[in-house]
Each structure stands twice: as structure tokens, then as C-alpha cells.
Amino acid sequence: MGSFFLFLVGFGMTVTGSVTIIAYFNFLPAGLTWADYFIFIAGRPECYFFPLGLLLLLISLRHFNIEK
């Protein structure tokens, strides 16, 4: 049950982070370069939800496979 909860939390964080990163793509047509874009999203705390969520997903999937 714990790995399922961890999976859901990781999935939610991954979706939140990826939607935020995609939403910030709108700054590119406004004149930001790719380097400026990556510097900008590196400074935004909500963009860290994506890699953290992926990590939680991988941990929960590995834990789920071990329990079987």
C-alpha cells in the first residue's frame, strides 16, 4: 500500500513539474534564448517537482517489483 501511495505522489509531482516546464516554454517566443530558459527554470522551485517525482516513481516501481 505504501508503494502505491508513493507512486501516486510521484505521478502527481511529475505531472505538476512537467506542466510548469511546458508552460514556461511560452517565454521562448518572447525573446528568451534556450540558455536563458534553462537558467530561468533552474531557479524556479516548482520545476524541481519533475525530477523529484520521477525519482519517487522509480523508487515505488522498484519497490513494487521487489515485493512481488
CHARMM internal coordinates of N, CA and C (Angstrom, degrees):
IC EDIT
DIST 1 N 1 CA 1.4480
DIST 1 CA 1 C 1.5293
ANGL 1 N 1 CA 1 C 110.91
DIST 1 C 2 N 1.3372
ANGL 1 CA 1 C 2 N 116.56
DIHE 1 N 1 CA 1 C 2 N -35.73
DIST 2 N 2 CA 1.4560
ANGL 1 C 2 N 2 CA 120.28
DIHE 1 CA 1 C 2 N 2 CA -179.58
DIST 2 CA 2 C 1.5183
ANGL 2 N 2 CA 2 C 112.53
DIHE 1 C 2 N 2 CA 2 C -66.82
DIST 2 C 3 N 1.3261
ANGL 2 CA 2 C 3 N 116.52
DIHE 2 N 2 CA 2 C 3 N -37.87
DIST 3 N 3 CA 1.4609
ANGL 2 C 3 N 3 CA 118.78
DIHE 2 CA 2 C 3 N 3 CA 179.82
DIST 3 CA 3 C 1.5276
ANGL 3 N 3 CA 3 C 111.01
DIHE 2 C 3 N 3 CA 3 C -70.13
DIST 3 C 4 N 1.3347
ANGL 3 CA 3 C 4 N 116.97
DIHE 3 N 3 CA 3 C 4 N -30.62
DIST 4 N 4 CA 1.4626
ANGL 3 C 4 N 4 CA 119.95
DIHE 3 CA 3 C 4 N 4 CA 176.90
DIST 4 CA 4 C 1.5263
ANGL 4 N 4 CA 4 C 110.28
DIHE 3 C 4 N 4 CA 4 C -68.08
DIST 4 C 5 N 1.3337
ANGL 4 CA 4 C 5 N 117.51
DIHE 4 N 4 CA 4 C 5 N -41.89
DIST 5 N 5 CA 1.4618
ANGL 4 C 5 N 5 CA 121.37
DIHE 4 CA 4 C 5 N 5 CA 176.75
DIST 5 CA 5 C 1.5258
ANGL 5 N 5 CA 5 C 110.35
DIHE 4 C 5 N 5 CA 5 C -63.54
DIST 5 C 6 N 1.3268
ANGL 5 CA 5 C 6 N 117.31
DIHE 5 N 5 CA 5 C 6 N -42.90
DIST 6 N 6 CA 1.4590
ANGL 5 C 6 N 6 CA 121.52
DIHE 5 CA 5 C 6 N 6 CA 177.81
DIST 6 CA 6 C 1.5260
ANGL 6 N 6 CA 6 C 110.61
DIHE 5 C 6 N 6 CA 6 C -62.51
DIST 6 C 7 N 1.3216
ANGL 6 CA 6 C 7 N 116.42
DIHE 6 N 6 CA 6 C 7 N -37.74
DIST 7 N 7 CA 1.4623
ANGL 6 C 7 N 7 CA 120.53
DIHE 6 CA 6 C 7 N 7 CA 177.04
DIST 7 CA 7 C 1.5299
ANGL 7 N 7 CA 7 C 110.72
DIHE 6 C 7 N 7 CA 7 C -62.86
DIST 7 C 8 N 1.3289
ANGL 7 CA 7 C 8 N 117.01
DIHE 7 N 7 CA 7 C 8 N -44.95
DIST 8 N 8 CA 1.4617
ANGL 7 C 8 N 8 CA 120.05
DIHE 7 CA 7 C 8 N 8 CA -179.17
DIST 8 CA 8 C 1.5202
ANGL 8 N 8 CA 8 C 112.05
DIHE 7 C 8 N 8 CA 8 C -66.14
DIST 8 C 9 N 1.3024
ANGL 8 CA 8 C 9 N 117.26
DIHE 8 N 8 CA 8 C 9 N -40.17
DIST 9 N 9 CA 1.4700
ANGL 8 C 9 N 9 CA 120.51
DIHE 8 CA 8 C 9 N 9 CA 177.58
DIST 9 CA 9 C 1.5245
ANGL 9 N 9 CA 9 C 109.94
DIHE 8 C 9 N 9 CA 9 C -65.06
DIST 9 C 10 N 1.3238
ANGL 9 CA 9 C 10 N 117.18
DIHE 9 N 9 CA 9 C 10 N -44.32
DIST 10 N 10 CA 1.4602
ANGL 9 C 10 N 10 CA 120.82
DIHE 9 CA 9 C 10 N 10 CA 178.25
DIST 10 CA 10 C 1.5136
ANGL 10 N 10 CA 10 C 112.21
DIHE 9 C 10 N 10 CA 10 C -63.08
DIST 10 C 11 N 1.3265
ANGL 10 CA 10 C 11 N 116.25
DIHE 10 N 10 CA 10 C 11 N -39.35
DIST 11 N 11 CA 1.4575
ANGL 10 C 11 N 11 CA 119.95
DIHE 10 CA 10 C 11 N 11 CA 178.36
DIST 11 CA 11 C 1.5304
ANGL 11 N 11 CA 11 C 110.69
DIHE 10 C 11 N 11 CA 11 C -64.69
DIST 11 C 12 N 1.3177
ANGL 11 CA 11 C 12 N 116.60
DIHE 11 N 11 CA 11 C 12 N -43.92
DIST 12 N 12 CA 1.4611
ANGL 11 C 12 N 12 CA 120.09
DIHE 11 CA 11 C 12 N 12 CA 178.90
DIST 12 CA 12 C 1.5142
ANGL 12 N 12 CA 12 C 112.55
DIHE 11 C 12 N 12 CA 12 C -63.33
DIST 12 C 13 N 1.3289
ANGL 12 CA 12 C 13 N 116.37
DIHE 12 N 12 CA 12 C 13 N -40.91
DIST 13 N 13 CA 1.4617
ANGL 12 C 13 N 13 CA 119.57
DIHE 12 CA 12 C 13 N 13 CA 178.85
DIST 13 CA 13 C 1.5226
ANGL 13 N 13 CA 13 C 111.36
DIHE 12 C 13 N 13 CA 13 C -67.77
DIST 13 C 14 N 1.3283
ANGL 13 CA 13 C 14 N 117.02
DIHE 13 N 13 CA 13 C 14 N -38.37
DIST 14 N 14 CA 1.4584
ANGL 13 C 14 N 14 CA 120.48
DIHE 13 CA 13 C 14 N 14 CA 178.69
DIST 14 CA 14 C 1.5208
ANGL 14 N 14 CA 14 C 110.96
DIHE 13 C 14 N 14 CA 14 C -64.66
DIST 14 C 15 N 1.3194
ANGL 14 CA 14 C 15 N 116.92
DIHE 14 N 14 CA 14 C 15 N -43.13
DIST 15 N 15 CA 1.4638
ANGL 14 C 15 N 15 CA 120.36
DIHE 14 CA 14 C 15 N 15 CA 179.04
DIST 15 CA 15 C 1.5268
ANGL 15 N 15 CA 15 C 110.49
DIHE 14 C 15 N 15 CA 15 C -64.87
DIST 15 C 16 N 1.3205
ANGL 15 CA 15 C 16 N 117.23
DIHE 15 N 15 CA 15 C 16 N -44.13
DIST 16 N 16 CA 1.4593
ANGL 15 C 16 N 16 CA 120.81
DIHE 15 CA 15 C 16 N 16 CA 179.80
DIST 16 CA 16 C 1.5243
ANGL 16 N 16 CA 16 C 111.39
DIHE 15 C 16 N 16 CA 16 C -61.09
DIST 16 C 17 N 1.3163
ANGL 16 CA 16 C 17 N 116.22
DIHE 16 N 16 CA 16 C 17 N -46.83
DIST 17 N 17 CA 1.4650
ANGL 16 C 17 N 17 CA 119.93
DIHE 16 CA 16 C 17 N 17 CA -179.46
DIST 17 CA 17 C 1.5159
ANGL 17 N 17 CA 17 C 112.84
DIHE 16 C 17 N 17 CA 17 C -66.12
DIST 17 C 18 N 1.3264
ANGL 17 CA 17 C 18 N 117.36
DIHE 17 N 17 CA 17 C 18 N -41.07
DIST 18 N 18 CA 1.4666
ANGL 17 C 18 N 18 CA 119.05
DIHE 17 CA 17 C 18 N 18 CA -178.08
DIST 18 CA 18 C 1.5270
ANGL 18 N 18 CA 18 C 111.42
DIHE 17 C 18 N 18 CA 18 C -70.86
DIST 18 C 19 N 1.3286
ANGL 18 CA 18 C 19 N 117.51
DIHE 18 N 18 CA 18 C 19 N -36.39
DIST 19 N 19 CA 1.4718
ANGL 18 C 19 N 19 CA 119.44
DIHE 18 CA 18 C 19 N 19 CA 176.80
DIST 19 CA 19 C 1.5222
ANGL 19 N 19 CA 19 C 110.02
DIHE 18 C 19 N 19 CA 19 C -64.85
DIST 19 C 20 N 1.3118
ANGL 19 CA 19 C 20 N 117.09
DIHE 19 N 19 CA 19 C 20 N -39.20
DIST 20 N 20 CA 1.4601
ANGL 19 C 20 N 20 CA 120.43
DIHE 19 CA 19 C 20 N 20 CA 178.34
DIST 20 CA 20 C 1.5225
ANGL 20 N 20 CA 20 C 111.32
DIHE 19 C 20 N 20 CA 20 C -65.08
DIST 20 C 21 N 1.3214
ANGL 20 CA 20 C 21 N 116.64
DIHE 20 N 20 CA 20 C 21 N -43.65
DIST 21 N 21 CA 1.4689
ANGL 20 C 21 N 21 CA 120.15
DIHE 20 CA 20 C 21 N 21 CA 179.67
DIST 21 CA 21 C 1.5270
ANGL 21 N 21 CA 21 C 110.33
DIHE 20 C 21 N 21 CA 21 C -64.00
DIST 21 C 22 N 1.3219
ANGL 21 CA 21 C 22 N 116.97
DIHE 21 N 21 CA 21 C 22 N -41.07
DIST 22 N 22 CA 1.4623
ANGL 21 C 22 N 22 CA 120.40
DIHE 21 CA 21 C 22 N 22 CA 178.19
DIST 22 CA 22 C 1.5275
ANGL 22 N 22 CA 22 C 110.80
DIHE 21 C 22 N 22 CA 22 C -66.42
DIST 22 C 23 N 1.3245
ANGL 22 CA 22 C 23 N 117.28
DIHE 22 N 22 CA 22 C 23 N -38.05
DIST 23 N 23 CA 1.4639
ANGL 22 C 23 N 23 CA 120.27
DIHE 22 CA 22 C 23 N 23 CA 179.06
DIST 23 CA 23 C 1.5251
ANGL 23 N 23 CA 23 C 111.09
DIHE 22 C 23 N 23 CA 23 C -64.23
DIST 23 C 24 N 1.3317
ANGL 23 CA 23 C 24 N 116.80
DIHE 23 N 23 CA 23 C 24 N -34.86
DIST 24 N 24 CA 1.4628
ANGL 23 C 24 N 24 CA 119.90
DIHE 23 CA 23 C 24 N 24 CA 179.33
DIST 24 CA 24 C 1.5275
ANGL 24 N 24 CA 24 C 111.94
DIHE 23 C 24 N 24 CA 24 C -73.45
DIST 24 C 25 N 1.3320
ANGL 24 CA 24 C 25 N 118.39
DIHE 24 N 24 CA 24 C 25 N -9.38
DIST 25 N 25 CA 1.4621
ANGL 24 C 25 N 25 CA 120.33
DIHE 24 CA 24 C 25 N 25 CA 173.29
DIST 25 CA 25 C 1.5267
ANGL 25 N 25 CA 25 C 111.46
DIHE 24 C 25 N 25 CA 25 C -61.16
DIST 25 C 26 N 1.3226
ANGL 25 CA 25 C 26 N 117.15
DIHE 25 N 25 CA 25 C 26 N -20.71
DIST 26 N 26 CA 1.4609
ANGL 25 C 26 N 26 CA 120.26
DIHE 25 CA 25 C 26 N 26 CA 179.85
DIST 26 CA 26 C 1.5239
ANGL 26 N 26 CA 26 C 112.55
DIHE 25 C 26 N 26 CA 26 C -66.73
DIST 26 C 27 N 1.3232
ANGL 26 CA 26 C 27 N 117.54
DIHE 26 N 26 CA 26 C 27 N -14.43
DIST 27 N 27 CA 1.4613
ANGL 26 C 27 N 27 CA 119.86
DIHE 26 CA 26 C 27 N 27 CA 177.58
DIST 27 CA 27 C 1.5316
ANGL 27 N 27 CA 27 C 112.10
DIHE 26 C 27 N 27 CA 27 C -76.63
DIST 27 C 28 N 1.3367
ANGL 27 CA 27 C 28 N 117.53
DIHE 27 N 27 CA 27 C 28 N -20.10
DIST 28 N 28 CA 1.4632
ANGL 27 C 28 N 28 CA 120.23
DIHE 27 CA 27 C 28 N 28 CA -178.70
DIST 28 CA 28 C 1.5330
ANGL 28 N 28 CA 28 C 112.61
DIHE 27 C 28 N 28 CA 28 C -63.81
DIST 28 C 29 N 1.3342
ANGL 28 CA 28 C 29 N 119.80
DIHE 28 N 28 CA 28 C 29 N -45.37
DIST 29 N 29 CA 1.4655
ANGL 28 C 29 N 29 CA 118.23
DIHE 28 CA 28 C 29 N 29 CA 177.41
DIST 29 CA 29 C 1.5303
ANGL 29 N 29 CA 29 C 113.25
DIHE 28 C 29 N 29 CA 29 C -68.25
DIST 29 C 30 N 1.3268
ANGL 29 CA 29 C 30 N 116.61
DIHE 29 N 29 CA 29 C 30 N -16.35
DIST 30 N 30 CA 1.4663
ANGL 29 C 30 N 30 CA 120.32
DIHE 29 CA 29 C 30 N 30 CA -179.94
DIST 30 CA 30 C 1.5196
ANGL 30 N 30 CA 30 C 111.98
DIHE 29 C 30 N 30 CA 30 C -80.15
DIST 30 C 31 N 1.3273
ANGL 30 CA 30 C 31 N 117.68
DIHE 30 N 30 CA 30 C 31 N -3.77
DIST 31 N 31 CA 1.4515
ANGL 30 C 31 N 31 CA 120.30
DIHE 30 CA 30 C 31 N 31 CA 174.40
DIST 31 CA 31 C 1.5161
ANGL 31 N 31 CA 31 C 115.43
DIHE 30 C 31 N 31 CA 31 C 118.72
DIST 31 C 32 N 1.3218
ANGL 31 CA 31 C 32 N 118.85
DIHE 31 N 31 CA 31 C 32 N 0.35
DIST 32 N 32 CA 1.4606
ANGL 31 C 32 N 32 CA 120.50
DIHE 31 CA 31 C 32 N 32 CA 176.98
DIST 32 CA 32 C 1.5242
ANGL 32 N 32 CA 32 C 109.46
DIHE 31 C 32 N 32 CA 32 C -76.59
DIST 32 C 33 N 1.3083
ANGL 32 CA 32 C 33 N 115.70
DIHE 32 N 32 CA 32 C 33 N 144.02
DIST 33 N 33 CA 1.4628
ANGL 32 C 33 N 33 CA 120.07
DIHE 32 CA 32 C 33 N 33 CA 173.79
DIST 33 CA 33 C 1.5273
ANGL 33 N 33 CA 33 C 108.15
DIHE 32 C 33 N 33 CA 33 C -86.40
DIST 33 C 34 N 1.3326
ANGL 33 CA 33 C 34 N 116.14
DIHE 33 N 33 CA 33 C 34 N 170.12
DIST 34 N 34 CA 1.4515
ANGL 33 C 34 N 34 CA 119.62
DIHE 33 CA 33 C 34 N 34 CA 179.07
DIST 34 CA 34 C 1.5214
ANGL 34 N 34 CA 34 C 111.15
DIHE 33 C 34 N 34 CA 34 C -62.61
DIST 34 C 35 N 1.3336
ANGL 34 CA 34 C 35 N 116.70
DIHE 34 N 34 CA 34 C 35 N -36.88
DIST 35 N 35 CA 1.4710
ANGL 34 C 35 N 35 CA 120.06
DIHE 34 CA 34 C 35 N 35 CA 178.90
DIST 35 CA 35 C 1.5272
ANGL 35 N 35 CA 35 C 110.21
DIHE 34 C 35 N 35 CA 35 C -64.88
DIST 35 C 36 N 1.3342
ANGL 35 CA 35 C 36 N 116.58
DIHE 35 N 35 CA 35 C 36 N -44.30
DIST 36 N 36 CA 1.4624
ANGL 35 C 36 N 36 CA 119.89
DIHE 35 CA 35 C 36 N 36 CA 177.14
DIST 36 CA 36 C 1.5226
ANGL 36 N 36 CA 36 C 111.42
DIHE 35 C 36 N 36 CA 36 C -62.48
DIST 36 C 37 N 1.3233
ANGL 36 CA 36 C 37 N 116.01
DIHE 36 N 36 CA 36 C 37 N -37.85
DIST 37 N 37 CA 1.4572
ANGL 36 C 37 N 37 CA 120.51
DIHE 36 CA 36 C 37 N 37 CA 179.25
DIST 37 CA 37 C 1.5267
ANGL 37 N 37 CA 37 C 111.10
DIHE 36 C 37 N 37 CA 37 C -62.16
DIST 37 C 38 N 1.3314
ANGL 37 CA 37 C 38 N 117.42
DIHE 37 N 37 CA 37 C 38 N -47.54
DIST 38 N 38 CA 1.4629
ANGL 37 C 38 N 38 CA 120.22
DIHE 37 CA 37 C 38 N 38 CA -178.76
DIST 38 CA 38 C 1.5262
ANGL 38 N 38 CA 38 C 111.48
DIHE 37 C 38 N 38 CA 38 C -67.71
DIST 38 C 39 N 1.3355
ANGL 38 CA 38 C 39 N 117.33
DIHE 38 N 38 CA 38 C 39 N -34.65
DIST 39 N 39 CA 1.4645
ANGL 38 C 39 N 39 CA 119.90
DIHE 38 CA 38 C 39 N 39 CA 174.78
DIST 39 CA 39 C 1.5219
ANGL 39 N 39 CA 39 C 110.09
DIHE 38 C 39 N 39 CA 39 C -65.11
DIST 39 C 40 N 1.3265
ANGL 39 CA 39 C 40 N 116.51
DIHE 39 N 39 CA 39 C 40 N -40.14
DIST 40 N 40 CA 1.4651
ANGL 39 C 40 N 40 CA 120.53
DIHE 39 CA 39 C 40 N 40 CA -179.69
DIST 40 CA 40 C 1.5267
ANGL 40 N 40 CA 40 C 111.44
DIHE 39 C 40 N 40 CA 40 C -64.67
DIST 40 C 41 N 1.3425
ANGL 40 CA 40 C 41 N 117.77
DIHE 40 N 40 CA 40 C 41 N -48.33
DIST 41 N 41 CA 1.4640
ANGL 40 C 41 N 41 CA 118.55
DIHE 40 CA 40 C 41 N 41 CA -177.35
DIST 41 CA 41 C 1.5250
ANGL 41 N 41 CA 41 C 111.45
DIHE 40 C 41 N 41 CA 41 C -72.86
DIST 41 C 42 N 1.3219
ANGL 41 CA 41 C 42 N 118.29
DIHE 41 N 41 CA 41 C 42 N -21.44
DIST 42 N 42 CA 1.4674
ANGL 41 C 42 N 42 CA 119.81
DIHE 41 CA 41 C 42 N 42 CA 175.61
DIST 42 CA 42 C 1.5218
ANGL 42 N 42 CA 42 C 110.96
DIHE 41 C 42 N 42 CA 42 C -69.76
DIST 42 C 43 N 1.3207
ANGL 42 CA 42 C 43 N 116.95
DIHE 42 N 42 CA 42 C 43 N -23.39
DIST 43 N 43 CA 1.4488
ANGL 42 C 43 N 43 CA 120.61
DIHE 42 CA 42 C 43 N 43 CA 179.82
DIST 43 CA 43 C 1.5173
ANGL 43 N 43 CA 43 C 114.13
DIHE 42 C 43 N 43 CA 43 C -93.75
DIST 43 C 44 N 1.3202
ANGL 43 CA 43 C 44 N 117.83
DIHE 43 N 43 CA 43 C 44 N -2.95
DIST 44 N 44 CA 1.4716
ANGL 43 C 44 N 44 CA 121.70
DIHE 43 CA 43 C 44 N 44 CA -178.85
DIST 44 CA 44 C 1.5210
ANGL 44 N 44 CA 44 C 109.67
DIHE 43 C 44 N 44 CA 44 C -95.76
DIST 44 C 45 N 1.3227
ANGL 44 CA 44 C 45 N 118.61
DIHE 44 N 44 CA 44 C 45 N 120.89
DIST 45 N 45 CA 1.4739
ANGL 44 C 45 N 45 CA 119.89
DIHE 44 CA 44 C 45 N 45 CA -176.73
DIST 45 CA 45 C 1.5260
ANGL 45 N 45 CA 45 C 113.63
DIHE 44 C 45 N 45 CA 45 C -65.99
DIST 45 C 46 N 1.3385
ANGL 45 CA 45 C 46 N 118.58
DIHE 45 N 45 CA 45 C 46 N -28.76
DIST 46 N 46 CA 1.4649
ANGL 45 C 46 N 46 CA 119.17
DIHE 45 CA 45 C 46 N 46 CA -178.81
DIST 46 CA 46 C 1.5241
ANGL 46 N 46 CA 46 C 111.99
DIHE 45 C 46 N 46 CA 46 C -72.00
DIST 46 C 47 N 1.3169
ANGL 46 CA 46 C 47 N 117.82
DIHE 46 N 46 CA 46 C 47 N -17.71
DIST 47 N 47 CA 1.4653
ANGL 46 C 47 N 47 CA 120.08
DIHE 46 CA 46 C 47 N 47 CA 177.06
DIST 47 CA 47 C 1.5253
ANGL 47 N 47 CA 47 C 111.86
DIHE 46 C 47 N 47 CA 47 C -77.14
DIST 47 C 48 N 1.3216
ANGL 47 CA 47 C 48 N 117.33
DIHE 47 N 47 CA 47 C 48 N -16.30
DIST 48 N 48 CA 1.4589
ANGL 47 C 48 N 48 CA 120.59
DIHE 47 CA 47 C 48 N 48 CA 176.92
DIST 48 CA 48 C 1.5186
ANGL 48 N 48 CA 48 C 111.88
DIHE 47 C 48 N 48 CA 48 C -76.53
DIST 48 C 49 N 1.3306
ANGL 48 CA 48 C 49 N 117.87
DIHE 48 N 48 CA 48 C 49 N -9.87
DIST 49 N 49 CA 1.4562
ANGL 48 C 49 N 49 CA 120.27
DIHE 48 CA 48 C 49 N 49 CA 176.16
DIST 49 CA 49 C 1.5211
ANGL 49 N 49 CA 49 C 111.48
DIHE 48 C 49 N 49 CA 49 C -65.09
DIST 49 C 50 N 1.3261
ANGL 49 CA 49 C 50 N 117.47
DIHE 49 N 49 CA 49 C 50 N -30.90
DIST 50 N 50 CA 1.4642
ANGL 49 C 50 N 50 CA 120.51
DIHE 49 CA 49 C 50 N 50 CA -177.82
DIST 50 CA 50 C 1.5294
ANGL 50 N 50 CA 50 C 112.35
DIHE 49 C 50 N 50 CA 50 C -63.98
DIST 50 C 51 N 1.3499
ANGL 50 CA 50 C 51 N 119.78
DIHE 50 N 50 CA 50 C 51 N -56.58
DIST 51 N 51 CA 1.4745
ANGL 50 C 51 N 51 CA 117.58
DIHE 50 CA 50 C 51 N 51 CA -179.77
DIST 51 CA 51 C 1.5320
ANGL 51 N 51 CA 51 C 112.52
DIHE 50 C 51 N 51 CA 51 C -67.80
DIST 51 C 52 N 1.3369
ANGL 51 CA 51 C 52 N 116.90
DIHE 51 N 51 CA 51 C 52 N -33.51
DIST 52 N 52 CA 1.4589
ANGL 51 C 52 N 52 CA 119.30
DIHE 51 CA 51 C 52 N 52 CA 178.42
DIST 52 CA 52 C 1.5266
ANGL 52 N 52 CA 52 C 110.89
DIHE 51 C 52 N 52 CA 52 C -66.80
DIST 52 C 53 N 1.3210
ANGL 52 CA 52 C 53 N 116.99
DIHE 52 N 52 CA 52 C 53 N -39.92
DIST 53 N 53 CA 1.4555
ANGL 52 C 53 N 53 CA 121.00
DIHE 52 CA 52 C 53 N 53 CA 176.82
DIST 53 CA 53 C 1.5155
ANGL 53 N 53 CA 53 C 112.01
DIHE 52 C 53 N 53 CA 53 C -64.97
DIST 53 C 54 N 1.3339
ANGL 53 CA 53 C 54 N 117.03
DIHE 53 N 53 CA 53 C 54 N -40.64
DIST 54 N 54 CA 1.4702
ANGL 53 C 54 N 54 CA 119.72
DIHE 53 CA 53 C 54 N 54 CA 176.39
DIST 54 CA 54 C 1.5213
ANGL 54 N 54 CA 54 C 111.23
DIHE 53 C 54 N 54 CA 54 C -61.84
DIST 54 C 55 N 1.3216
ANGL 54 CA 54 C 55 N 116.02
DIHE 54 N 54 CA 54 C 55 N -39.98
DIST 55 N 55 CA 1.4558
ANGL 54 C 55 N 55 CA 119.89
DIHE 54 CA 54 C 55 N 55 CA 178.42
DIST 55 CA 55 C 1.5269
ANGL 55 N 55 CA 55 C 110.93
DIHE 54 C 55 N 55 CA 55 C -63.15
DIST 55 C 56 N 1.3233
ANGL 55 CA 55 C 56 N 117.21
DIHE 55 N 55 CA 55 C 56 N -43.83
DIST 56 N 56 CA 1.4614
ANGL 55 C 56 N 56 CA 120.28
DIHE 55 CA 55 C 56 N 56 CA 178.01
DIST 56 CA 56 C 1.5271
ANGL 56 N 56 CA 56 C 111.36
DIHE 55 C 56 N 56 CA 56 C -64.29
DIST 56 C 57 N 1.3321
ANGL 56 CA 56 C 57 N 116.93
DIHE 56 N 56 CA 56 C 57 N -39.03
DIST 57 N 57 CA 1.4622
ANGL 56 C 57 N 57 CA 119.98
DIHE 56 CA 56 C 57 N 57 CA 176.85
DIST 57 CA 57 C 1.5222
ANGL 57 N 57 CA 57 C 111.46
DIHE 56 C 57 N 57 CA 57 C -61.31
DIST 57 C 58 N 1.3198
ANGL 57 CA 57 C 58 N 116.26
DIHE 57 N 57 CA 57 C 58 N -45.92
DIST 58 N 58 CA 1.4674
ANGL 57 C 58 N 58 CA 119.59
DIHE 57 CA 57 C 58 N 58 CA -179.41
DIST 58 CA 58 C 1.5204
ANGL 58 N 58 CA 58 C 111.62
DIHE 57 C 58 N 58 CA 58 C -64.90
DIST 58 C 59 N 1.3244
ANGL 58 CA 58 C 59 N 117.18
DIHE 58 N 58 CA 58 C 59 N -39.44
DIST 59 N 59 CA 1.4641
ANGL 58 C 59 N 59 CA 120.40
DIHE 58 CA 58 C 59 N 59 CA 178.59
DIST 59 CA 59 C 1.5210
ANGL 59 N 59 CA 59 C 110.10
DIHE 58 C 59 N 59 CA 59 C -64.41
DIST 59 C 60 N 1.3337
ANGL 59 CA 59 C 60 N 116.51
DIHE 59 N 59 CA 59 C 60 N -45.16
DIST 60 N 60 CA 1.4606
ANGL 59 C 60 N 60 CA 118.81
DIHE 59 CA 59 C 60 N 60 CA -177.65
DIST 60 CA 60 C 1.5287
ANGL 60 N 60 CA 60 C 111.48
DIHE 59 C 60 N 60 CA 60 C -67.82
DIST 60 C 61 N 1.3158
ANGL 60 CA 60 C 61 N 117.98
DIHE 60 N 60 CA 60 C 61 N -37.66
DIST 61 N 61 CA 1.4625
ANGL 60 C 61 N 61 CA 119.93
DIHE 60 CA 60 C 61 N 61 CA 178.38
DIST 61 CA 61 C 1.5228
ANGL 61 N 61 CA 61 C 111.38
DIHE 60 C 61 N 61 CA 61 C -67.85
DIST 61 C 62 N 1.3063
ANGL 61 CA 61 C 62 N 116.69
DIHE 61 N 61 CA 61 C 62 N -39.29
DIST 62 N 62 CA 1.4707
ANGL 61 C 62 N 62 CA 119.90
DIHE 61 CA 61 C 62 N 62 CA 177.97
DIST 62 CA 62 C 1.5193
ANGL 62 N 62 CA 62 C 109.75
DIHE 61 C 62 N 62 CA 62 C -66.57
DIST 62 C 63 N 1.3141
ANGL 62 CA 62 C 63 N 116.90
DIHE 62 N 62 CA 62 C 63 N -41.64
DIST 63 N 63 CA 1.4640
ANGL 62 C 63 N 63 CA 120.26
DIHE 62 CA 62 C 63 N 63 CA 179.55
DIST 63 CA 63 C 1.5264
ANGL 63 N 63 CA 63 C 110.67
DIHE 62 C 63 N 63 CA 63 C -66.69
DIST 63 C 64 N 1.3055
ANGL 63 CA 63 C 64 N 116.76
DIHE 63 N 63 CA 63 C 64 N -37.11
DIST 64 N 64 CA 1.4566
ANGL 63 C 64 N 64 CA 121.25
DIHE 63 CA 63 C 64 N 64 CA 178.87
DIST 64 CA 64 C 1.5211
ANGL 64 N 64 CA 64 C 111.26
DIHE 63 C 64 N 64 CA 64 C -66.08
DIST 64 C 65 N 1.3368
ANGL 64 CA 64 C 65 N 117.07
DIHE 64 N 64 CA 64 C 65 N -39.95
DIST 65 N 65 CA 1.4648
ANGL 64 C 65 N 65 CA 121.02
DIHE 64 CA 64 C 65 N 65 CA 179.12
DIST 65 CA 65 C 1.5135
ANGL 65 N 65 CA 65 C 111.82
DIHE 64 C 65 N 65 CA 65 C -69.87
DIST 65 C 66 N 1.3128
ANGL 65 CA 65 C 66 N 118.31
DIHE 65 N 65 CA 65 C 66 N -31.38
DIST 66 N 66 CA 1.4631
ANGL 65 C 66 N 66 CA 121.57
DIHE 65 CA 65 C 66 N 66 CA 179.48
DIST 66 CA 66 C 1.5248
ANGL 66 N 66 CA 66 C 109.75
DIHE 65 C 66 N 66 CA 66 C -71.35
DIST 66 C 67 N 1.3331
ANGL 66 CA 66 C 67 N 117.37
DIHE 66 N 66 CA 66 C 67 N -37.06
DIST 67 N 67 CA 1.4573
ANGL 66 C 67 N 67 CA 120.44
DIHE 66 CA 66 C 67 N 67 CA -178.15
DIST 67 CA 67 C 1.5244
ANGL 67 N 67 CA 67 C 112.63
DIHE 66 C 67 N 67 CA 67 C -68.32
DIST 67 C 68 N 1.3097
ANGL 67 CA 67 C 68 N 118.07
DIHE 67 N 67 CA 67 C 68 N -26.81
DIST 68 N 68 CA 1.4643
ANGL 67 C 68 N 68 CA 120.94
DIHE 67 CA 67 C 68 N 68 CA -178.54
DIST 68 CA 68 C 1.4590
ANGL 68 N 68 CA 68 C 110.93
DIHE 67 C 68 N 68 CA 68 C -68.23
END
COOR INIT
IC SEED 1 N 1 CA 1 C
IC BUILD
